[in-house]
Amino acid sequence: MADHEISRENREVFRATNLTRLQAKHHRVLEMTLEGLSTIEIARQLGKNRVTIQNIIRSPAGQQELARRRQERAAKIDEVSLVKEANARTELENASSKAARTQVKFLDADDEKIAQKAAMDILDRTGFARVERKELVSAHVILDETALERLLTANQSCFPNEPIQARPLEGT
């Protein structure tokens, strides 16, 4: 081979260095690069020189195309993430509705403790302050007649099924 003749491989290296337009084989190199293959692996798979592969990747056209494809992939990943997030949110909303319906069904349970627990859970989850039920067996309070009338009226309007038992004190 004469000195002025350039080997086929060297011509490819020269052309890759000065790429302004990408050909189909260049796009394949860039795709393999985005898949994470090294220049040596790409060269081996395509039967090309490692320097040729590096020149394709480093060329302005190659860099521009890689940047465009990376941006495109990132946008797709963002879109997929948003769709997955929306699907998860919908699934949780459906599950919470089902859980709420189940909790409401427990309100009608025959067992008073289950019904009370369901009621307290519902109130807790909807932001109401917890109220502990304390039963007052008896209390001795001295009231004048007017205060007693007010108490009985208020009790009747708030608790119509739970009347207060009031009696005058002995010896007054």
C-alpha positions in Angstrom: 0.0 0.0 0.0 1.4 3.4 -1.0 2.0 6.2 1.6 -0.8 8.3 0.1 -3.3 5.6 0.4 -5.4 5.6 3.5 -6.6 2.3 4.9 -10.4 1.8 5.0 -10.4 1.8 8.8 -8.4 5.1 9.0 -10.9 6.7 6.6 -13.7 5.7 9.0 -11.8 7.2 11.9 -11.3 10.4 9.9 -14.9 10.7 8.9 -16.2 10.0 12.4 -14.1 12.8 13.8 -15.6 15.3 11.4 -19.2 14.1 11.6 -21.8 16.7 10.7 -24.6 14.3 9.9 -25.3 11.0 11.5 -25.9 7.8 9.5 -27.9 4.8 10.6 -24.7 3.0 11.9 -23.9 6.1 14.0 -27.3 6.1 15.5 -26.8 2.4 16.5 -23.5 3.4 18.3 -25.3 6.2 20.2 -28.1 3.9 21.2 -25.6 1.3 22.5 -23.9 4.1 24.4 -27.2 5.1 26.0 -27.7 1.5 27.0 -24.5 1.7 29.0 -22.1 -0.3 26.8 -18.5 0.8 26.8 -16.7 1.9 23.6 -14.7 -1.4 23.7 -18.0 -3.4 23.9 -19.6 -1.4 21.2 -16.5 -1.8 18.9 -16.4 -5.5 19.6 -20.1 -6.0 18.8 -20.1 -3.9 15.7 -16.7 -5.1 14.5 -15.3 -1.6 14.4 -12.2 0.1 15.8 -12.6 1.5 19.4 -11.2 4.9 18.2 -13.9 5.0 15.5 -16.6 4.5 18.1 -15.1 7.1 20.4 -15.0 9.6 17.5 -18.6 9.0 16.7 -19.6 9.6 20.3 -17.4 12.6 20.7 -18.3 14.3 17.5 -20.5 17.5 17.7 -23.3 15.7 15.9 -22.9 12.7 18.2 -22.9 14.8 21.3 -25.9 16.8 20.1 -27.9 13.6 19.4 -26.9 12.0 22.7 -28.1 15.2 24.6 -31.4 15.1 22.7 -32.0 11.4 23.4 -31.1 11.8 27.1 -33.5 14.7 27.4 -36.2 12.7 25.6 -35.6 9.7 27.9 -35.8 11.9 31.0 -39.1 13.4 29.8 -40.5 9.9 29.3 -39.3 8.8 32.7 -40.9 11.9 34.3 -44.2 11.1 32.4 -44.2 7.5 33.5 -43.5 8.6 37.1 -46.4 11.0 37.0 -48.7 8.3 35.7 -47.6 5.8 38.3 -48.1 8.4 41.0 -51.5 9.2 39.8 -52.4 5.5 39.6 -51.2 5.0 43.1 -53.1 8.0 44.4 -56.3 6.7 42.8 -55.8 3.2 44.2 -55.3 4.6 47.7 -58.4 6.8 47.4 -60.4 3.8 46.3 -59.0 1.7 49.2 -59.6 4.5 51.7 -63.2 4.7 50.5 -63.6 1.0 51.0 -62.0 1.1 54.4 -64.4 3.9 55.4 -67.4 2.0 54.3 -66.2 -1.0 56.3 -65.7 1.2 59.3 -69.2 2.6 59.0 -70.6 -1.0 58.8 -69.0 -1.7 62.2 -71.1 1.2 63.7 -74.1 -1.1 63.4 -72.3 -4.1 65.0 -74.3 -6.0 67.7 -71.3 -5.8 70.0 -71.3 -2.4 71.7 -67.5 -2.4 72.1 -67.0 -2.9 68.3 -69.5 -0.2 67.5 -67.9 2.2 70.0 -64.4 1.4 68.6 -65.5 2.0 65.1 -67.1 5.3 66.1 -64.0 6.4 67.8 -61.8 5.4 64.9 -64.0 7.4 62.5 -63.9 10.4 64.7 -60.1 10.2 65.2 -59.5 9.9 61.4 -61.8 12.8 60.6 -60.0 15.1 63.0 -62.4 15.2 66.0 -60.9 15.3 69.4 -61.1 12.1 71.3 -63.7 12.1 74.0 -63.4 9.5 76.7 -66.7 8.3 78.0 -66.9 8.5 81.8 -70.0 7.4 83.5 -71.1 9.4 86.6 -72.8 7.0 88.9 -74.1 9.7 91.3 -73.3 13.2 92.3 -74.6 15.3 95.1 -75.1 18.9 94.0 -76.9 21.6 95.8 -78.8 23.9 93.5 -81.5 26.5 94.1 -84.8 26.1 92.4 -84.1 28.3 89.4 -80.7 26.6 88.7 -82.4 23.2 89.0 -85.1 24.2 86.5 -82.4 25.4 84.0 -80.4 22.2 84.5 -83.4 20.0 83.9 -84.4 21.9 80.8 -80.9 21.8 79.3 -80.5 18.1 80.1 -83.9 17.4 78.5 -83.0 19.2 75.2 -79.5 17.6 75.0 -80.2 14.1 76.4 -84.0 13.4 76.0 -83.5 9.7 76.8 -81.3 10.3 79.9 -83.3 12.2 82.5 -81.6 13.5 85.6 -83.0 12.3 88.9 -83.3 15.2 91.2 -84.8 15.2 94.7 -84.8 17.8 97.4 -82.4 17.4 100.3 -83.8 15.9 103.4 -84.2 18.3 106.2 -84.5 21.5 104.3 
